[in-house]
């Protein structure tokens, strides 16, 4: 029955789109809601030429490039679980001296998006607070509803596809390697709690980020409500966020006796990390990723304050020095991951692992937030002009749809391969191109 529902909805959407496109500009129906929202003739140009965000459009360009990077990484991860001719090359890569450094960079790449989400949401709210000093709860309710309206329809459609039609696509000798649990656990996704509930049997594995991001959005919303209602508490909240950003990740590492950063183990990789404690207890939960989101909100507070006081020229040299110091700390902390295999310190209630893991995670969020802050205060830059180009703005607008569709495309492709692969850069590039 579910398959018939999916086919019906898919055909209905196609027919409505064709009808709206045909009617657009030709009849009196061109101003109807259906035509406005479904006409390709109207919406494709709108995606390209729609006004850029009034504040910091380059951040959307960075979002587009970040999504492309994530797509490249995710398209290669399943290759580890595929039959390959040259297993020795795969093992040699995992045993290379600098592999822990690369693995750490890959693991913490997601902090870019959490920091970006924090600064974009923070700047948007704080600009509104400056224009409207009187507190209104309805503003945040409207923000939340608009966010859900953007997320849920497309998300629910892809979940329906995964729960019904996906089993027809993943028919092959390797389909048992790529199990999905949308028919059982779809509700955890729609409630945005899939990073906490049934994480070992996920529906759309990569969508854990959407749950964590919405949870951090709600936390950020609560904090900015306090800032709006009680402006004098802004300094206290900033200090509290810094303390929480440093304390919470370290406490979780100490209390759960997990590693300070994700390590590579083939048995966990073959199980898609679903049996890996660090992945389940430290990588997925929103409270362990709160540091980067908080640094993003703090950067937004600093940005609005600097712009309001007109002190860009005085502050920018200090911010650039701070960014250099932060990047040095970032590279030093990540470089230390190459020595971790030789550090014989037990992870059970380890203060060393707690402190190091917390500093490592915070170094990414802090560096990203300072980078965004420095770029946002630059008056003119060819680099910022490129990031603000319509092409990257378009890619940023469709990045959400690309993110939720990638799982179906990637796994659908791999399950239909019938011969062993050769693990190498050529095949990685070819697999990525085929998914695009």
Buried (B, 14 or more C-beta within 10 A) or exposed (E): EEBEEBEEBBEEEEEBBEBBBBBBEEEEBBEBEBBBEBBEBBBEEEEEEEEBBEBBBBBBBBBBBBBBEBBBEBBBBBBBBBEBEEEEEBEEEBEEEEBBBBBBEBBBBBBBBBBBBBBBBBBBBBBBBEEEEEBEEEBBEEBBEEBEEEBBEEBBBBBBBBBBBBEEBBEBEBBEBBEBBBBEBBBBBBEBBBBBBBBEBBBBBBBBBBBBBBBBBBBBBEBBBBBBEEEEEBEEBBEEBBEBBBEBBBBBBBEBBBBBBBBBBEEBBEBBBBEBBBBBBBBBBBBBBBBBBBBBBBBBBBBBEBBEEEEBEEBBEEBBEBBEEBBEBBEEBBEBBBEBEEEEEEBEEBEBBBBBBBBBBBBBBBBBBBBBBBBBBEEEEEEBEEBBBEEBBBBBBEBBEBBBBBBBBBBBBBBBBEEEBEBBEEBBEEBBEEBE
